[in-house]
Amino acid sequence: MKQRKMVVTLLVAVMVSMGSIVCAEPGAEPVATPKGVTTSVLGRVEMPDNVSEGIDVDGLSLDNAAIRLEGHYKHPRMPYPPNWRSMPRDEREAWHNAFVNSKAYQAYNLKAEKARAKRAVFTTEIAEDGTFIFEGVKPTWYQLSVIIMHPNAEGEPSFNLARAHAMHQFIVKNANKPYRVGTLTLKLKNVLWHGDVAPDWVATKYDGSEFKLSDFHGQFVLIDFWATWCGPCKAEILNLEAVHQDFGGDRFTVVGLSIDEAVDLPKAFHERKPSGYLQGFLGQGDRYQNIREAYGIRGIPSIWLIGPDGKIVARDLRGTAMREAVRRAIEATRSPDASEPNNSVQATMKK
């Protein structure tokens, strides 16, 4: 038995040295194939038949879609402390919150970006009938994405700023025949931009009274859509508190809007950890679903800066960028050119 195991180990080592084993996604079996052998990936993209009345479809067309195939890459491991598994939940949260606000987290993200930059990336064109084909594809794990970006968005395509998107993950195992993806139906969503009017909403305070976005007309409002079950949301609370401490007053307000299933969850959370800024509850019912559709929220935390005129100043704010966006927006209203869009704030919309 030991001899057989040694032979298998030696064979694998030889195959790796020859470049004949391709990485697969974590947990999947490695795909062995002769070096240089490739195949094709083909499929079709279509627009959905049924679209919600609240979705803006003006200008949406497959002519504006970007499609690409991205290969597997080895993402760096999080530098968890040695006793992570035995740490109580509160200690884990405290460690995570401190980590995401540290220079070590910036270094971790930089390392992840460098690893991602080494992945194989294929692009192609979508035909008039929605069909597509990628050639020269080696067997391994892939992610296929189709995205129609907001026309003002710059840089690499991202789902946050996509008006329409579809994604499919799969493993190409056999290089002897084409891999058929099938038909991908795009999912549509709104993408609000700098200068767009922020849709109004109604939230409930923990005492049962209600308030709405339009109550803050004439002020800058930093809105944070969050939940107690969301680790990254709780990590941003320190940044939100700092912004509130630095700028809170008659001209600026921070508002946290919980999307937990029950109001008791955020209420209990803030009883343990009192908040210095205003908190409200949306829940998971129709009220939040309508807001989610109107704002095009894809995930949380989702943090927005709204101007005194009720229009969007910046979106998708995180970390130190949050404070900078608020500072620049407030300073811009004091300058002689306050009527002009602030380019440094507007830049946060183009990520």
C-alpha positions in Angstrom: 0.0 0.0 0.0 2.8 2.4 0.9 4.6 1.5 -2.3 1.5 2.3 -4.4 1.1 5.6 -2.6 4.7 6.5 -3.3 4.3 5.7 -7.0 1.1 7.9 -7.2 2.9 10.8 -5.4 5.9 10.5 -7.8 3.6 10.5 -10.8 1.8 13.7 -9.6 5.2 15.4 -9.0 6.3 14.5 -12.5 3.0 15.8 -14.0 3.3 19.1 -12.1 6.9 19.5 -13.3 5.7 19.0 -16.9 2.9 21.5 -16.5 0.2 19.0 -17.1 -1.9 19.6 -14.0 -4.1 22.7 -14.0 -5.5 24.3 -10.8 -9.1 23.8 -10.1 -11.4 25.6 -7.6 -10.9 24.8 -3.9 -12.3 21.4 -3.1 -12.5 20.3 -6.7 -10.3 17.6 -8.2 -7.3 18.8 -10.2 -7.8 18.5 -14.0 -5.0 16.6 -15.7 -4.5 17.3 -19.4 -1.6 17.3 -21.9 0.3 20.6 -22.0 -0.9 23.0 -24.7 -4.3 21.3 -25.3 -7.2 23.7 -25.4 -10.9 23.7 -26.2 -13.7 26.3 -26.7 -16.5 27.6 -24.5 -19.7 28.7 -26.2 -23.2 29.8 -25.2 -25.8 32.5 -25.6 -26.9 35.6 -23.7 -30.4 37.0 -23.6 -32.4 39.9 -22.1 -35.1 38.9 -19.6 -38.7 38.7 -20.8 -40.3 40.0 -17.6 -38.9 43.2 -16.0 -40.1 45.0 -12.9 -41.8 48.4 -13.6 -39.3 50.0 -11.2 -36.3 49.1 -13.3 -35.0 51.7 -15.8 -34.4 49.8 -19.1 -33.7 52.9 -21.3 -30.7 52.3 -23.4 -30.1 48.7 -22.3 -28.8 46.5 -25.2 -26.6 43.5 -25.8 -24.6 45.9 -28.0 -23.2 47.5 -24.8 -22.5 44.2 -23.0 -18.9 43.2 -22.0 -18.3 39.4 -21.7 -15.2 37.8 -20.3 -14.0 34.5 -19.0 -11.7 34.5 -15.9 -9.6 31.6 -14.8 -8.8 30.3 -11.3 -6.2 32.0 -9.2 -4.9 31.3 -5.7 -6.3 33.9 -3.3 -4.1 34.6 -0.3 -5.3 33.3 3.0 -6.6 35.6 5.7 -3.9 36.0 8.5 -6.2 34.8 11.2 -4.6 34.5 14.7 -3.5 30.9 15.8 -6.3 30.7 18.3 -9.1 31.8 15.9 -11.1 28.6 16.2 -11.3 28.8 20.0 -11.9 32.6 20.1 -15.4 33.7 21.4 -17.6 35.4 18.8 -17.1 38.9 20.3 -13.3 38.5 20.2 -13.5 37.4 16.5 -15.6 40.4 15.6 -13.2 42.7 17.5 -10.2 41.2 15.7 -12.0 41.4 12.3 -13.0 45.0 12.8 -9.5 46.0 13.8 -8.0 44.1 10.9 -10.1 45.7 8.2 -9.2 49.2 9.5 -5.4 48.4 9.6 -2.5 48.7 7.2 -2.2 44.9 7.3 -5.6 44.7 5.6 -4.4 47.1 2.9 -1.4 44.9 2.3 -3.6 41.8 2.2 -5.9 43.4 -0.4 -2.8 44.4 -2.5 -1.5 40.9 -2.3 -4.9 39.6 -3.4 -5.0 42.0 -6.4 -1.6 40.9 -7.5 -2.7 37.3 -7.4 -5.8 38.1 -9.3 -3.8 39.9 -12.0 -2.1 36.7 -12.8 -5.3 34.8 -13.7 -6.1 33.9 -17.3 -8.6 36.3 -18.9 -10.4 35.8 -22.2 -12.7 38.3 -24.0 -14.8 37.9 -27.0 -17.8 39.6 -28.9 -21.5 38.8 -28.5 -23.1 38.2 -31.9 -26.4 39.8 -32.9 -28.3 36.7 -31.9 -26.7 36.7 -28.5 -24.3 33.8 -29.1 -20.6 33.8 -28.1 -17.5 31.6 -28.3 -14.2 31.6 -26.5 -11.3 29.8 -28.1 -8.0 28.5 -26.7 -9.4 27.6 -23.3 -7.4 25.2 -21.1 -9.2 22.8 -18.7 -9.6 24.3 -15.2 -12.1 26.3 -13.2 -13.6 29.5 -14.7 -16.0 32.3 -14.0 -18.0 33.7 -17.0 -19.5 37.2 -16.6 -21.6 39.3 -18.8 -22.0 42.9 -17.8 -23.7 46.1 -19.1 -22.1 48.9 -17.2 -23.5 52.4 -16.4 -22.3 54.6 -19.3 -20.4 56.9 -16.9 -18.5 54.0 -15.1 -14.8 53.8 -15.7 -12.2 51.0 -15.1 -12.8 47.3 -15.0 -16.4 46.1 -15.2 -18.0 45.6 -11.7 -21.3 44.2 -10.6 -22.0 47.2 -8.3 -22.1 49.6 -11.3 -23.7 47.1 -13.7 -27.2 47.9 -15.1 -27.4 44.2 -16.2 -25.3 41.2 -15.4 -25.1 37.4 -15.5 -22.5 35.1 -14.0 -21.7 31.4 -14.3 -19.0 29.3 -12.7 -17.9 26.0 -14.0 -15.0 23.6 -14.5 -13.8 22.6 -18.0 -12.6 19.0 -17.6 -12.5 17.6 -21.1 -10.4 19.3 -23.8 -11.7 16.9 -26.5 -15.0 18.7 -26.9 -16.4 22.2 -26.6 -17.9 23.2 -23.2 -21.5 24.4 -23.7 -22.6 27.0 -21.1 -26.2 27.2 -22.4 -28.3 30.4 -22.2 -27.5 33.1 -19.7 -30.4 35.5 -18.9 -29.3 38.9 -17.7 -30.5 40.3 -14.4 -31.3 44.0 -14.5 -31.0 46.6 -11.8 -31.0 50.4 -11.4 -27.7 52.2 -11.1 -28.0 55.6 -9.5 -25.3 58.1 -10.3 -23.8 61.4 -9.2 -26.5 64.1 -9.6 -29.4 61.6 -9.6 -32.2 62.3 -7.1 -32.0 59.8 -4.3 -35.3 57.9 -3.9 -37.1 58.8 -0.7 -37.7 56.2 2.0 -39.4 55.7 5.3 -37.7 54.0 8.3 -38.8 53.2 11.8 -36.8 54.3 14.9 -36.4 51.9 17.8 -39.1 53.7 19.7 -41.6 53.0 16.9 -41.7 56.5 15.4 -41.0 57.0 11.7 -38.7 59.3 9.7 -37.8 59.7 6.1 -35.0 60.9 3.9 -36.8 64.0 2.8 -36.8 65.1 6.5 -33.1 66.0 6.0 -33.5 68.3 3.1 -30.9 71.0 3.3 -28.3 68.7 5.0 -25.7 66.2 3.8 -26.8 62.7 4.8 -24.6 59.7 5.0 -26.8 56.6 4.7 -25.6 53.1 5.7 -27.7 50.1 4.8 -26.5 47.4 7.2 -27.4 44.3 9.3 -26.2 42.7 12.5 -25.3 39.5 10.7 -23.0 41.3 8.3 -19.4 41.3 9.5 -18.1 44.0 7.0 -21.1 46.2 8.1 -20.0 46.1 11.7 -16.4 46.8 10.7 -17.6 50.1 9.1 -19.3 51.3 12.3 -16.0 52.6 13.7 -15.6 54.7 10.5 -19.2 55.9 10.6 -18.8 56.9 14.2 -15.6 58.8 13.4 -17.3 60.7 10.5 -20.2 61.5 12.8 -17.8 62.9 15.5 -15.9 65.0 13.0 -18.7 66.4 10.9 -22.1 65.8 12.6 -24.2 68.8 13.2 -26.8 71.1 11.5 -25.2 70.5 8.0 -24.5 66.8 8.2 -26.2 63.7 9.6 -25.3 60.0 9.6 -28.1 57.5 9.4 -27.9 53.7 9.9 -30.7 51.7 8.3 -30.9 48.0 9.5 -32.3 45.4 7.1 -32.4 42.7 9.8 -35.5 40.5 9.9 -36.7 41.9 13.3 -36.1 45.2 14.9 -35.1 43.5 18.2 -31.8 42.5 16.6 -30.3 45.9 15.8 -32.0 47.3 18.9 -30.3 44.8 21.2 -27.0 45.3 19.3 -27.0 49.1 20.0 -28.0 48.5 23.6 -24.8 46.6 24.0 -22.8 49.1 21.8 -24.6 52.5 21.8 -24.5 54.5 18.6 -23.7 58.2 18.4 -25.7 58.6 15.2 -29.3 58.1 14.2 -30.5 54.5 13.7 -33.5 53.3 11.9 -35.1 49.9 10.8 -36.2 48.8 7.4 -36.5 45.0 7.8 -36.8 42.5 4.9 -40.3 43.2 3.8 -41.7 45.2 0.9 -40.4 48.5 2.3 -36.8 47.4 2.0 -37.3 45.5 -1.3 -38.7 48.6 -2.9 -35.7 50.6 -1.6 -33.3 47.9 -2.7 -34.7 48.0 -6.2 -34.8 51.8 -6.4 -31.2 52.2 -5.3 -29.9 49.1 -7.1 -28.4 47.7 -3.9 -26.6 44.4 -4.5 -25.0 43.8 -1.1 -24.2 45.4 2.2 -22.7 47.5 3.6 -24.1 50.0 1.1 -23.1 53.5 2.1 -24.3 56.6 0.2 -23.7 60.3 0.6 -26.8 62.5 -0.3 -26.5 66.3 -0.8 -28.6 69.1 0.7 -30.6 69.1 -2.6 -31.5 65.4 -2.2 -29.2 64.3 -5.0 -26.5 61.7 -4.8 -23.0 62.9 -4.1 -21.2 59.6 -3.8 -21.9 55.9 -3.4 -20.2 52.6 -2.4 -18.2 54.4 0.3 -15.9 52.4 2.6 -13.1 53.0 5.1 -11.1 56.2 4.8 -12.8 57.1 1.4 -16.0 57.8 3.4 -14.4 60.5 5.5 -12.7 62.1 2.4 -15.9 62.1 0.4 -17.8 63.9 3.3 -15.0 66.4 3.9 -14.7 67.3 0.2 -18.4 67.6 -0.3 -18.9 69.9 2.7 -15.8 72.0 1.7 -17.1 72.3 -1.9 -20.3 74.0 -0.7 -18.2 76.7 1.0 -16.2 77.4 -2.2 -17.0 80.1 -4.8 -17.6 77.2 -7.4 -20.0 75.3 -5.1 -22.5 75.0 -8.0 -20.0 72.9 -10.0 -19.7 69.1 -9.3 -16.8 68.3 -7.1 -14.5 66.2 -9.2 -12.7 64.4 -6.3 -16.1 63.3 -4.9 -17.4 62.3 -8.3 -14.3 60.1 -8.7 -15.7 57.8 -6.0 -18.6 57.0 -8.4 -16.3 55.7 -11.1 -14.7 52.7 -9.4 
